[in-house]
Amino acid sequence: MGGAAAGAALLGDALGGGGGGPTVVPAPRRRTLWSQFLPKNMAALYAARSALILSESAADDPRYKELPPRFGRMRLLDGDSSVRGATGSTGYNTTVYKVVNHDDGMAYVLRRVDGLRRTTMSPRVCEAVSARWSKVAHGAVIPLRGVSVHGAALFFLHDYVPGAQSLAERFLTGAGAAAPLPEALLWSVACQLATAVRACHRAALAMRCVHNPARMLLDAFGRVRFNGAGLLDVLEAESKKSLAELQAGDVLGLGYLLLALATRSAAASATPQESMERVAAAYSPEFAKLVHRLVSVRLSADDAVSLLAGRLGDEVSAQYVMVDALDASLAREADNGRMLRLCIKLLCVLERAEVAGDPSWSEQGDRYMLKLLRDHIFHQTTADGAAPQLDMGHVLEALSKLDVGHPQRVLLSSRDGRTLLVSSFAEARTMLNAAYDELRRGVGPSPA
């Protein structure tokens, strides 16, 4: 027996086809259903985010009148602010809303500041601050989208991070004698914010409130984000402090922020010596040294990042792992998006009552074949036809083949079994696109 023949015989035996009988290669297993969609915990996270974006106050809420007219679907983000004069985390009288911009349909955070002098609300200053902060692109800095004056109030517009909590709310409110935070978390906060401070300083800006844990948000993926871009640039535009002083204050503020988190006390900066002793007792000498240098030595942002050089590699590696996980999830949802588009086309074409005066348009020619294909994909039954058969693997595989135009041929049957057609997914894809394009050419005007 030749080598090729012997190899074929061995393969046949391995697949159960020994003894001279036909070799039967089992069909490849379909993807499991769970592998087609996001993991349950991630799906729940995004569902919760969507719910937060869609939530809004009642239409008759009088606070809608406080907003510029281009914003709607408002929801308060800072509790009950019905009483003006409540001092916000910036030290000014503020009210924070989640809003939707009618111009682009996107959700934003809109911060209203009341009780300001007219000189503070200078349109020229607002435009200049917006222009300067638009140059900062860093993952730990929530972008400032605009500053405007409406009525007697000043408004700041930032991107919305649904579900994020401030570091103060997450770790310091009511913490008391709570256990120390994990050191890995503190290193991550330090790395993210130190590089954010450096990015702002390189753009000739200062963050001004790095020390304030209420201005730092933490999302579900461990990302820390500065939530105060441009606020004090406008509100304290007349400050006599130089840019160098403000930038030095940012680095010092980073040290005090880490000190507050490490001691679980917002007042840690009031007793720095005692607080440093607590840090040294609870954390590694390396971390204690970092905090001590930040709060006791005047450093630049580049100096602060240099102190973190040994930890930045760990932070980058963690982000690579996260990117890989999100990329895999994105690939799943990209497939689902393609299938949704395909289903929309099918539903627009099939069972349509009338097109161009022809009530039987959807039952003729290629459209009838598409109707049979729809039944083949979605309306499978058991062998005796007595019960529906819900095979999601079959549905997903068939839709995927239809979307890419696979050459595989399928036998299609009418429901009464009197009509049989053979067609490929590639031919069906061409027919579907042609039918949908025909609808688009005859489409009427969009509703107002």
C-alpha positions in Angstrom: 0.0 0.0 0.0 1.4 3.4 -1.0 2.1 6.1 1.6 -0.9 8.2 0.5 -3.2 5.3 0.5 -2.0 4.1 3.9 -2.5 7.6 5.3 -6.0 7.7 3.9 -6.8 4.4 5.5 -5.5 5.5 8.9 -7.5 8.6 8.6 -10.6 6.6 7.7 -10.1 4.3 10.7 -9.7 7.3 13.0 -12.9 8.8 11.8 -14.8 5.5 12.2 -14.7 4.5 8.5 -12.5 1.5 8.7 -13.3 -1.9 7.2 -13.6 -0.7 3.7 -16.8 1.3 4.3 -17.3 5.0 3.3 -15.4 7.6 5.3 -17.7 9.9 7.2 -16.3 13.2 8.3 -18.4 14.7 11.1 -19.8 18.2 10.5 -17.9 20.9 12.3 -19.6 22.0 15.5 -21.3 25.3 15.4 -20.3 28.1 17.8 -22.0 28.0 21.1 -24.7 30.6 21.6 -22.9 32.4 24.5 -19.8 33.0 22.3 -21.9 35.1 19.9 -22.7 37.7 22.5 -21.1 39.8 25.2 -20.3 38.1 28.5 -23.2 38.4 30.9 -21.4 40.8 33.3 -20.3 43.1 30.5 -23.8 43.0 28.9 -25.3 44.0 32.2 -22.8 46.8 32.6 -23.7 48.3 29.2 -27.4 47.8 29.8 -27.1 49.8 33.1 -25.2 52.5 31.2 -27.9 52.7 28.6 -30.5 53.0 31.3 -28.7 55.9 32.9 -28.3 57.6 29.5 -32.0 57.2 28.8 -33.3 58.1 32.2 -34.8 61.6 32.5 -36.9 63.8 34.7 -40.6 64.3 34.0 -41.5 66.6 31.1 -43.2 69.1 33.5 -40.1 69.4 35.7 -39.6 73.2 36.1 -35.8 72.8 36.0 -36.0 72.3 32.3 -36.4 76.1 32.1 -32.9 76.5 33.7 -31.3 74.9 30.6 -30.3 76.4 27.3 -32.9 75.5 24.7 -30.7 73.1 22.8 -30.6 70.6 25.7 -33.3 68.2 26.9 -33.9 64.8 28.6 -32.4 66.2 31.7 -31.7 64.3 34.9 -30.0 65.8 38.0 -26.6 64.2 38.9 -26.0 65.9 42.2 -29.0 65.1 44.2 -31.8 67.5 45.1 -30.5 70.9 43.9 -33.9 72.6 44.1 -32.5 75.1 46.6 -30.0 77.5 45.1 -26.9 78.3 47.0 -25.7 74.7 47.7 -21.9 74.9 47.3 -20.6 72.3 44.9 -17.3 70.5 44.8 -15.6 73.5 43.1 -16.6 75.9 45.9 -19.1 77.6 43.7 -22.9 77.4 43.6 -23.4 74.7 41.0 -26.0 72.3 39.6 -25.0 69.3 37.6 -27.3 67.6 35.0 -27.2 64.8 32.6 -28.6 66.2 29.3 -29.0 65.2 25.7 -27.8 67.7 23.1 -30.5 68.1 20.4 -27.9 68.9 17.8 -26.2 65.5 17.9 -28.4 63.3 20.1 -25.5 62.6 22.5 -25.6 62.6 26.3 -23.4 65.1 28.2 -22.8 66.5 31.6 -24.0 70.1 31.9 -22.8 72.1 34.9 -24.6 75.3 35.7 -22.8 77.9 37.9 -24.9 80.6 39.5 -24.1 83.8 41.5 -21.2 85.0 39.3 -20.2 88.5 38.5 -20.8 89.6 34.9 -17.0 90.1 34.5 -16.5 86.4 35.2 -18.9 85.4 32.5 -16.9 87.0 29.7 -17.7 85.3 26.3 -14.1 86.0 25.2 -12.7 84.1 28.2 -15.1 81.2 27.7 -14.1 80.8 24.1 -10.4 81.0 24.9 -10.6 78.4 27.6 -12.6 76.0 25.4 -10.0 76.4 22.6 -7.1 75.7 24.9 -8.6 72.6 26.5 -9.6 71.2 23.2 -5.9 70.6 22.6 -5.7 68.1 25.5 -6.3 64.5 24.4 -5.7 62.1 27.3 -7.8 59.2 28.5 -7.8 60.5 32.1 -9.1 63.9 31.2 -12.8 64.2 30.4 -13.0 66.5 27.4 -14.5 70.0 27.7 -17.0 70.5 24.9 -17.9 74.1 25.5 -18.5 77.0 27.9 -21.4 79.3 27.4 -23.5 82.0 29.1 -27.3 81.6 29.2 -29.4 84.0 31.2 -27.7 84.8 34.5 -25.7 81.5 34.7 -22.6 80.0 33.2 -22.6 76.6 31.7 -19.8 74.0 31.2 -20.4 71.0 28.9 -18.4 67.8 29.4 -18.6 64.3 28.1 -20.8 62.0 30.2 -19.3 58.8 31.8 -22.4 56.9 32.9 -22.1 55.0 36.2 -18.8 56.6 37.2 -18.4 57.6 40.8 -16.1 60.2 42.3 -13.1 58.9 44.3 -14.6 60.8 47.3 -17.9 59.1 47.0 -16.4 55.6 46.3 -13.7 55.6 49.0 -13.9 58.5 51.4 -17.5 59.1 52.2 -18.3 57.3 55.5 -15.0 55.4 55.2 -14.0 55.9 58.9 -11.9 53.0 60.0 -12.3 51.1 56.8 -9.5 48.8 55.6 -6.7 50.3 53.5 -7.2 50.3 49.8 -5.2 47.8 47.7 -1.8 49.3 46.9 -2.2 48.2 43.2 -5.2 50.5 43.0 -3.3 53.4 44.4 -0.4 52.9 42.0 -2.9 52.8 39.1 -4.5 56.0 40.2 -1.0 57.6 40.5 0.1 56.5 37.0 -3.1 57.6 35.3 -3.3 61.0 36.9 0.5 61.8 36.7 0.4 61.3 33.0 -2.8 63.3 32.7 -1.1 66.2 34.7 1.9 66.0 32.3 -0.4 66.1 29.2 -2.1 69.2 30.6 1.1 70.9 31.5 2.6 70.3 28.0 -0.5 72.1 26.6 0.4 75.1 28.9 -2.6 74.4 31.2 -3.1 73.5 34.8 -5.7 71.2 36.2 -5.9 73.3 39.4 -7.9 70.8 41.6 -6.0 67.5 41.4 -6.1 67.4 45.2 -9.9 67.2 45.2 -11.2 63.6 45.2 -14.7 64.9 44.2 -13.2 66.0 40.9 -11.8 62.5 40.0 -14.2 59.9 38.7 -13.6 56.1 38.7 -15.5 53.9 36.2 -16.3 50.2 36.1 -13.0 49.4 34.3 -10.8 51.1 36.8 -10.2 54.2 34.7 -9.7 57.4 36.6 -10.9 60.6 34.9 -10.4 64.3 35.8 -13.9 65.8 35.7 -13.0 69.5 36.0 -11.4 70.6 32.8 -11.7 74.3 32.3 -13.8 75.1 35.4 -11.4 77.1 37.4 -9.8 78.6 34.3 -13.0 80.5 33.8 -14.2 80.9 37.3 -10.8 82.2 38.5 -9.6 83.8 35.4 -8.5 86.9 37.4 -6.3 84.8 39.7 -2.8 86.4 40.2 -1.1 83.0 40.4 1.4 82.3 37.6 1.1 79.2 35.4 4.2 77.8 37.0 2.7 78.1 40.5 -0.6 76.5 39.3 1.3 73.6 37.7 3.4 73.0 40.8 0.2 72.9 42.8 -1.1 70.1 40.5 1.9 67.9 41.4 1.5 68.7 45.1 -2.2 68.1 44.7 -1.5 64.6 43.3 0.5 63.8 46.4 -2.3 65.0 48.7 -4.9 63.0 46.7 -2.8 59.8 47.2 -2.4 60.7 50.8 -6.2 61.0 51.3 -6.9 57.7 49.5 -4.2 55.8 51.4 -5.5 57.0 54.7 -9.2 56.9 53.7 -9.5 60.4 55.0 -10.4 63.6 53.1 -8.7 65.6 55.8 -5.3 63.9 55.6 -3.6 67.0 54.3 -4.4 68.8 57.5 -2.1 66.5 59.5 0.6 65.5 56.9 3.1 64.0 59.4 0.5 61.8 61.1 -0.9 60.8 57.7 2.5 59.9 56.4 3.1 57.6 59.4 -0.1 55.8 58.6 0.9 55.4 55.0 4.3 54.0 55.9 2.7 51.5 58.3 0.1 50.3 55.8 2.0 50.3 52.5 5.3 49.4 50.9 8.4 51.7 51.4 8.3 52.4 47.7 4.8 53.8 47.8 5.4 55.7 51.0 8.5 57.3 49.4 6.5 58.4 46.3 3.8 60.1 48.4 6.4 61.8 50.6 8.3 63.2 47.7 5.2 64.5 46.0 4.0 66.4 49.1 7.4 67.6 50.3 9.5 68.4 47.3 8.6 70.8 44.5 8.5 68.6 41.4 7.5 69.0 37.8 5.0 66.7 36.1 7.9 65.0 34.2 9.6 64.4 37.6 6.4 62.8 39.0 6.1 60.5 36.0 9.8 59.5 36.3 9.1 58.5 39.9 6.5 56.1 38.5 8.7 54.6 35.7 8.9 51.2 37.3 5.1 51.0 37.6 4.0 52.4 34.3 4.9 49.1 32.6 2.5 47.3 34.8 -0.2 49.8 34.0 0.4 49.5 30.3 0.3 45.7 30.5 -3.0 45.8 32.3 -4.4 48.1 29.6 -3.2 45.8 26.9 -5.1 42.9 28.6 -8.2 45.1 28.8 -7.9 46.2 25.1 -7.7 42.5 24.0 -10.8 41.7 26.0 -12.7 44.6 24.6 -11.5 43.9 21.1 -12.9 40.3 21.3 -16.2 41.7 22.6 -16.3 44.3 19.8 -15.8 41.5 17.2 -18.8 39.7 18.6 -21.0 42.8 18.5 -19.7 43.7 15.0 -21.0 40.3 13.8 -24.3 41.0 15.6 -24.5 44.4 14.0 -24.1 42.9 10.5 -26.9 40.4 11.3 -29.2 43.1 12.6 -28.7 45.1 9.3 -29.5 41.9 7.4 -32.7 41.3 9.4 -33.8 44.9 8.8 -33.4 44.5 5.1 -35.4 41.2 5.1 -38.2 42.6 7.2 -38.4 45.7 4.9 -38.8 43.5 1.8 -40.9 40.6 3.0 -44.7 40.7 3.5 -44.8 44.3 2.2 -48.4 45.1 1.3 -47.9 47.1 -1.9 -45.1 48.6 -4.0 -45.6 50.8 -7.0 -49.3 49.8 -7.0 -48.6 46.1 -7.1 -50.1 44.4 -4.0 -48.3 41.1 -4.7 -44.8 42.6 -5.2 -43.3 40.8 -2.2 -44.7 37.4 -3.5 -43.2 37.6 -7.0 -39.9 36.6 -8.5 -36.8 36.9 -6.3 -38.8 38.2 -3.4 -40.7 34.9 -3.2 -37.4 33.0 -3.0 -36.4 35.3 -0.2 -39.6 34.4 1.6 -38.7 30.7 1.4 -35.2 31.5 2.6 -36.7 33.3 5.6 -38.7 30.2 6.5 -35.6 28.1 6.0 -33.7 30.3 8.5 -36.3 31.1 11.1 -39.2 28.7 10.8 -37.6 25.3 11.1 -39.8 22.5 12.5 -39.3 18.9 13.7 -39.1 16.1 11.2 -42.8 15.4 11.5 -43.7 19.1 11.4 -45.5 18.9 14.7 -43.5 21.4 16.7 -41.2 24.4 16.1 -37.5 23.8 16.3 -35.5 26.7 17.7 -31.9 26.2 16.7 -30.1 29.4 17.3 -26.9 27.9 16.0 -28.6 27.3 12.6 -30.1 30.8 12.5 -26.8 32.6 13.3 -24.8 30.4 10.9 -27.3 30.9 8.0 -27.5 34.7 8.6 -23.7 34.9 8.6 -23.5 33.0 5.3 -26.2 35.2 3.8 -24.4 38.3 4.8 -21.0 37.3 3.3 -22.6 35.7 0.2 -21.4 32.1 0.8 -21.6 29.8 -2.2 -23.3 27.0 -0.3 -26.5 25.9 -1.9 -29.7 25.2 0.1 -33.0 23.4 -0.7 -35.9 25.7 -0.1 -39.5 24.5 0.3 -42.8 26.2 0.5 -44.9 25.6 3.6 -47.3 23.3 1.7 -44.3 21.4 0.2 -45.5 21.9 -3.4 -42.7 24.3 -4.4 -39.0 23.4 -4.2 -36.2 25.8 -5.1 -32.4 25.4 -4.9 -30.4 28.6 -4.4 -27.1 29.6 -2.9 -26.6 32.2 -0.1 -24.6 34.3 -2.6 -27.6 34.4 -5.0 -29.9 35.2 -2.2 -27.7 38.0 -1.0 -27.8 39.6 -4.5 -31.6 39.2 -4.7 -32.0 40.8 -1.3 -29.8 43.8 -2.1 -31.6 44.3 -5.4 -35.0 44.2 -3.7 -34.0 46.6 -1.0 -32.4 49.0 -3.5 -35.7 48.9 -5.4 -37.5 50.0 -2.3 -35.0 52.7 -1.7 -35.5 54.1 -5.2 -39.2 54.4 -4.6 -39.1 55.6 -1.0 -41.4 58.5 0.0 -40.4 61.6 2.0 -39.2 61.1 5.6 -41.7 62.0 8.3 -41.2 65.4 9.9 
